[in-house]
Amino acid sequence: MPREIITRVNEVSVRAVKSADAQERLTALGAEASGSTPAEFAAHLRAEIQRLGKAVRESGARAE
């Protein structure tokens, strides 16, 4: 995906997540959101894939 599109989507997403309405709704759901850079989000996703992949492998779960 072109860098310009990634940057623009990130800017809009961060602005939306930081809005008072979004923060109020997320808090009511017990969630916490924070805006980050595309690189930080990519690093977070890599770490989550690794962490959750390990948990799935250790559990022996299989897709049917």
KAGIMO-V469655 format. One record per residue. N is the residue number from 1. OMEGA is omega in degrees with one decimal (none if undefined). Layout:
n:N omega:OMEGA
n:N omega:OMEGA
//
This chain:
n:1 omega:-179.8
n:2 omega:-178.4
n:3 omega:-178.5
n:4 omega:179.7
n:5 omega:178.5
n:6 omega:-179.4
n:7 omega:-178.6
n:8 omega:178.5
n:9 omega:178.5
n:10 omega:-179.5
n:11 omega:-178.6
n:12 omega:-179.6
n:13 omega:-180.0
n:14 omega:179.0
n:15 omega:-179.8
n:16 omega:-177.7
n:17 omega:-178.5
n:18 omega:179.3
n:19 omega:-179.1
n:20 omega:-179.6
n:21 omega:179.9
n:22 omega:179.6
n:23 omega:179.4
n:24 omega:-179.3
n:25 omega:-179.9
n:26 omega:178.0
n:27 omega:178.6
n:28 omega:179.2
n:29 omega:-178.5
n:30 omega:-179.2
n:31 omega:176.9
n:32 omega:-179.5
n:33 omega:174.9
n:34 omega:176.5
n:35 omega:178.7
n:36 omega:177.1
n:37 omega:176.0
n:38 omega:179.6
n:39 omega:178.2
n:40 omega:178.7
n:41 omega:177.9
n:42 omega:178.5
n:43 omega:177.9
n:44 omega:179.4
n:45 omega:177.8
n:46 omega:-179.7
n:47 omega:179.3
n:48 omega:178.0
n:49 omega:178.9
n:50 omega:-178.1
n:51 omega:-178.0
n:52 omega:176.5
n:53 omega:178.3
n:54 omega:180.0
n:55 omega:179.4
n:56 omega:178.8
n:57 omega:-179.2
n:58 omega:-179.8
n:59 omega:-177.5
n:60 omega:-179.0
n:61 omega:179.7
n:62 omega:175.1
n:63 omega:179.6
n:64 omega:none
//
